[in-house]
Every structure is written in structure tokens, then in C-alpha cells.
Amino acid sequence: MQFLSSFHHGAINIHDSDEESIRSRIGAMQKQERSGYKCSYYMKNVHQRQGPKPSDSHMCTQDRAKASKRKNQVNEDFRCEIVSWLFSMVEYLELNNETVSIAMSYVDRFLQTDSGIPALSNRRTFQQVAIASFFIAIKLFEPALVDADTMSVCVRGEYTANEIISMETLVLKALQWRVNPPTTLAFVHHYLSLCPQEVIPEPVVCALYDAARFQTEIAMKDYFFVAVNRSTIAIASILNAMEGMPDTFLPDSARHFIIQKIMDITTTHDSFTGSLKTKEKLKRGLTRGFNFEVLLLKYSMNSLSFTPKAMSDVNLPRANMPLICTT
């Protein structure tokens, strides 16, 4: 039986296509997301995490005004801005969008550690964490050669090379060098790799993959999904993608086949139920439907091309460079 293994989902490539290997990988990734790579809602009770504040009797009116202005500077909306900026940077540098997912895994997990507490009350530090995490992800998972000086140019000199390197070291230590996270798109890729072409044609699976990928990027920007398992989001995005696919391309028998494959490998019934709830949350974030006719035409013409381009020019022009978020 032949399994789909031709598409590329970013930092990880799958070369062997037997079902046993795919299932083994999914199982290992599920263990990872439940242990060392698990994330929590780190903005919750942020003020308790930051420790006791000076009493009012020791603060002048001016100090209280400054403290009030700083209060809740880093919030869900600002995190969304950072993710959007990173997506702009990968487009500008011709990198892979999955690099943003990896970088944000570093950011979110770092911010739930004690080392990340200062970044929760200082937007500039928060940005520095994101830039350093992006730098780490590029070095580990992209073919492009980018050094700290180049990253400093990318942020228009807002942070020096030394500042980026210093934060890089802090992030890596806080994460205990756990730098290979199981991403949502990796789960999507593995789940869809369980679909033999005799049951579901490759163009259909690739179109489902594209529709699911779009949703994973939406989820990346939404703080709601920070503590949701990546496998749960992946299943939800696939279910939404199938729901939008016309019956002429994906008959009920094929839909049931995919759902059964996923349920067989999902660790608990609660996990699949959680995916159904996440599916509705994801759907509300969609501003438009998917044009599956265009996607199917794209893949039926053998135009699969997911290989990231290397950044050839380290002397980056500044004219069209995305602006870093304002502090």
C-alpha cells in the first residue's frame, strides 16, 4: 500500500512511508507535547508571578502613574502583533512559515519559566525574546545562513547583535535546550500521511493539507491555543478542511476513513472530543472559505514546491523590510 509522503511541511521531512513508522512518530510527538514541550497560559496571574509590589505608602503620585502605565503592557493582542511580524519576516527573508511556529514554541515556553517573567511586563524585552527565538529557529531549521549581525539589521538596529546573542543564551538555558518541538503542522503532515492514495488521491490530500496549514497559522496568532496540544489543533484543522471539501472530491467513505485513522491513533477519547471543541474555535477565526477547486488544480498540475529558499544576500535592503512592533 502506498502512502502519501511527497509534501513538505517545513522543518521536518518524512522519507519512509510505511504506516507503522508514521504511527510511531505520532506517538513519540504526543509524548513530547504532554511533557517537556507542554505550554501553559503564562499570562494568567502574571502579577503574582512577578512578586510583591511596593506598598502605596512608598510610592509617590508620579511613580503610581508610571506603574499604572506599565501595567498589562504585554497582552494577547501584542503577542498576536509579534507573530504577524514574524510571518512578515519569513516572507521577506524567503524562509518557511513553519519556522515561526518553532520560534513561538520557544517564546511561549520561555515565558512560562522564571527567566521569562521580566518579559511579561516589558514589551521591548518581549520582542527581544521573540527575535532571539526566531534567530535560534532559523539557525537550527533553515538552510539560510543568518548571523546575529544580520538579525540586528532585520530589526533595523533596535537590538544589537550582542543583545540578540545574550537573549539567545538565556532562552536556550531556560528551555533546557529543548529545541525540537512537535508542531501543529508536523501532526497534520503525519495524520494525512496515513491516507493511502488508493483511497484518497494525492491532490485531494495536498489540498486538505493546505487548508489545514492555513488554520494552523491562524491558531498560532491566537493566545487561546497556547496551552492546547498541537495534535488537538491539527485534528481540528483537518476536520474543518474536510468539512469544506466538496463531496465530489471527498466522498463520505473517504471522510470516514480519515476520521477512523485519526481516532485509532489518538491516545484518548477525550483528546478527540477536545479536537471537536477546538474545531469550532478555529472555524470562528476563518474569515473566508477555501477554494478547493483552485487547490486541486494546483496539485493536479504537479506544482508541489515546498522547499524553502536560502537567503543569498546578507546585506539586506531596508526599504521594504517589515517594521518591528512599536513599544
C-alpha positions in Angstrom: 0.0 0.0 0.0 1.4 3.4 -1.0 1.2 6.3 1.4 1.5 10.0 0.6 4.9 11.3 1.6 5.8 13.8 -1.1 4.7 17.1 0.5 7.0 19.1 2.8 5.8 20.7 6.0 8.7 22.9 6.9 11.5 21.8 9.2 10.8 18.1 9.1 10.9 15.8 6.1 9.4 12.3 6.1 11.1 9.9 3.8 9.8 6.5 4.9 6.1 5.9 4.1 5.0 2.8 6.0 2.1 3.2 8.4 4.0 1.7 11.3 6.7 4.4 11.2 4.2 7.2 10.9 2.2 5.9 13.9 5.4 5.6 15.8 6.3 9.2 15.1 2.9 10.4 16.1 3.1 8.5 19.4 6.5 10.0 20.2 5.3 13.5 19.3 2.2 13.1 21.5 4.5 12.2 24.4 6.6 15.2 23.8 3.7 17.6 23.8 2.4 16.3 27.1 5.8 16.5 28.8 8.8 18.7 28.2 7.2 20.7 25.4 3.9 21.4 27.1 2.9 25.0 27.5 0.5 26.8 29.9 -1.3 30.1 29.9 1.6 32.1 31.2 -0.2 35.5 31.2 -2.6 34.2 33.8 -1.8 35.5 37.3 1.2 37.4 35.8 1.3 39.9 38.6 1.5 37.2 41.3 4.4 35.6 39.3 6.2 39.0 39.2 6.3 39.1 43.0 5.3 41.6 45.6 5.0 45.3 44.6 6.0 48.3 46.8 3.2 49.5 49.1 1.3 52.7 48.2 2.9 54.5 51.1 6.3 54.2 49.5 5.2 55.4 46.1 4.7 59.0 45.0 2.0 60.0 42.7 4.4 60.1 39.7 5.6 56.5 40.5 2.0 55.3 40.7 1.2 56.8 37.3 4.3 55.1 35.8 3.3 51.8 37.4 -0.2 52.1 36.1 1.1 52.8 32.5 3.3 49.8 32.6 0.5 47.6 33.9 -0.5 44.8 31.5 1.7 46.2 28.7 2.2 42.7 27.3 -1.1 41.1 26.4 -2.7 38.8 23.9 -3.0 41.4 21.3 0.6 42.3 21.5 1.6 38.7 21.2 -0.5 38.5 18.1 1.3 41.5 16.6 4.6 39.8 17.3 3.5 36.6 15.4 2.3 38.7 12.5 5.6 40.5 12.4 7.5 37.2 12.3 5.3 36.0 9.4 6.2 39.2 7.6 9.9 38.5 8.2 9.8 34.9 6.9 8.2 36.2 3.7 10.7 39.0 3.4 13.7 36.6 4.1 12.1 33.8 1.9 12.0 31.4 4.8 9.5 28.7 5.7 6.4 29.7 7.7 6.9 26.7 10.0 10.0 28.5 11.4 7.5 30.9 13.0 5.7 28.0 14.7 9.0 26.7 16.1 10.1 30.1 17.2 6.8 30.8 19.0 7.1 27.4 20.8 10.3 28.8 22.2 8.7 32.1 23.1 5.7 30.6 24.8 7.6 28.0 26.8 10.3 30.5 27.8 7.6 33.0 29.1 6.2 30.3 31.5 9.6 30.0 33.2 11.0 32.3 35.9 13.5 33.6 33.4 10.7 34.9 31.2 8.8 36.8 33.9 10.5 40.2 33.2 9.4 40.0 29.5 5.8 39.9 30.6 5.9 43.5 31.9 8.2 45.0 29.2 7.3 45.0 25.5 10.8 45.6 24.4 12.1 42.6 26.3 9.2 40.5 24.9 10.2 41.5 21.4 13.8 40.6 22.2 12.7 37.1 23.3 10.8 36.7 20.0 13.7 37.8 17.9 16.2 35.6 19.7 13.8 32.7 19.4 13.4 33.4 15.7 17.2 33.5 15.4 17.5 30.1 17.0 14.8 28.5 14.8 16.5 29.9 11.7 19.9 28.5 12.7 18.5 25.1 13.5 15.9 24.5 10.8 16.6 26.7 7.8 19.3 26.4 5.1 19.9 30.1 5.2 23.0 31.4 6.9 21.9 34.2 9.2 24.2 35.6 11.9 23.4 37.9 14.8 24.6 41.0 12.8 22.1 40.2 10.0 19.3 39.8 12.6 20.2 43.2 14.0 19.8 44.6 10.5 16.4 42.8 10.2 15.1 44.7 13.2 16.6 48.0 12.0 19.1 48.1 14.8 16.5 48.1 17.5 18.6 45.3 19.1 22.3 44.9 18.8 24.0 41.6 17.8 25.2 41.2 21.4 21.7 41.8 22.8 20.3 39.1 20.5 23.0 36.6 21.4 22.6 37.3 25.1 18.9 36.6 24.9 19.5 33.5 22.8 21.6 32.1 25.6 19.1 32.9 28.2 16.2 31.3 26.2 18.2 28.1 25.5 19.1 27.7 29.1 15.6 28.3 30.3 14.2 25.8 27.8 16.9 23.3 28.9 17.8 23.0 25.2 14.5 21.5 24.2 14.5 23.0 20.7 12.8 20.4 18.6 9.1 20.9 19.3 6.3 18.8 17.8 4.5 21.5 15.7 0.9 21.5 14.7 1.8 21.2 11.0 4.0 18.3 11.7 1.0 16.5 13.2 -1.1 17.5 10.2 1.5 16.0 7.9 1.7 12.8 9.8 -2.0 12.3 10.1 -2.5 12.9 6.4 0.4 10.6 5.5 -1.8 7.8 6.8 -4.1 8.2 3.8 -3.2 5.8 1.0 -3.6 7.1 -2.5 -5.8 4.2 -3.5 -8.4 5.6 -1.1 -7.8 9.4 -1.4 -6.0 10.8 -4.4 -2.8 12.8 -3.7 -4.1 16.1 -5.0 -7.1 15.9 -2.6 -4.8 15.1 0.4 -2.5 18.0 -0.6 -5.5 20.4 -0.8 -6.6 19.3 2.6 -3.1 19.9 3.9 -3.0 23.4 2.5 -6.4 24.2 4.1 -5.3 22.8 7.4 -1.9 24.7 7.2 -3.8 27.9 6.8 -5.7 27.2 10.1 -2.6 26.3 12.0 -1.2 29.8 11.2 -4.4 31.4 12.4 -4.1 29.4 15.7 -0.5 30.5 16.1 -1.7 34.1 16.5 -4.4 33.4 19.0 -3.3 33.1 22.6 -6.3 30.8 23.3 -4.4 28.0 21.6 -1.1 28.4 23.5 -2.0 25.6 26.0 -3.9 23.4 23.6 -2.0 20.3 22.4 -0.6 20.7 18.9 -2.1 17.3 18.0 -5.6 18.6 19.0 -5.2 21.7 16.9 -4.0 19.5 14.0 -7.0 17.2 14.1 -9.4 20.2 14.4 -7.8 21.9 11.3 -8.1 18.6 9.3 -11.8 18.2 10.3 -12.5 21.8 9.2 -10.7 21.2 6.0 -12.7 18.1 5.2 -15.9 19.9 6.1 -15.1 22.4 3.4 -14.1 20.0 0.7 -16.9 19.3 -1.8 -18.4 15.8 -1.8 -17.4 15.2 -5.4 -13.7 15.3 -4.4 -14.0 13.7 -0.9 -17.0 11.3 -0.6 -18.3 10.2 2.8 -16.4 6.9 2.7 -13.1 8.9 2.4 -14.1 11.2 5.2 -14.9 8.3 7.5 -11.6 6.6 6.5 -9.6 9.7 7.6 -11.5 10.1 10.9 -11.2 6.5 11.8 -7.4 6.6 11.1 -7.1 9.6 13.4 -9.3 8.1 16.1 -7.3 4.9 16.0 -4.1 6.7 16.8 -5.4 9.4 19.2 -4.4 8.4 22.7 -7.7 9.0 24.5 -11.3 9.6 23.6 -11.1 12.9 25.5 -8.4 14.1 23.1 -10.6 13.6 20.1 -13.5 15.3 21.9 -11.2 18.2 22.6 -10.4 18.4 18.9 -14.1 18.8 18.1 -14.3 21.8 20.5 -11.1 23.3 19.1 -12.5 22.8 15.6 -15.4 25.2 16.3 -13.0 27.8 17.8 -10.8 27.6 14.7 -13.7 27.9 12.4 -14.8 31.1 14.0 -11.3 32.5 13.2 -11.7 31.8 9.5 -12.6 35.0 7.5 -13.1 33.1 4.3 -13.6 29.6 2.9 -11.2 27.5 0.9 -11.2 27.4 -2.9 -10.6 23.7 -3.2 -11.1 23.8 -6.9 -8.1 26.0 -7.2 -6.0 23.9 -4.8 -6.9 20.7 -6.6 -6.0 22.2 -9.9 -2.7 23.4 -8.4 -1.7 19.9 -7.2 -3.1 18.0 -10.2 -0.7 20.0 -12.3 2.2 18.7 -10.2 3.2 22.1 -9.0 4.2 20.9 -5.5 7.0 23.2 -4.3 7.5 23.5 -0.6 11.3 23.8 -0.5 12.4 26.9 1.4 14.7 29.3 -0.5 18.0 30.2 1.0 18.7 33.8 1.8 21.6 34.6 -0.6 22.2 38.3 0.2 23.2 39.1 3.8 23.3 42.8 3.0 19.6 43.1 3.3 17.9 46.2 1.8 15.9 48.2 4.3 13.3 49.8 2.1 10.6 47.0 2.2 11.6 45.4 5.5 8.7 44.8 7.8 8.6 47.3 10.7 9.1 45.9 14.1 6.2 46.3 16.5 6.2 49.7 18.4 6.8 49.6 22.1 
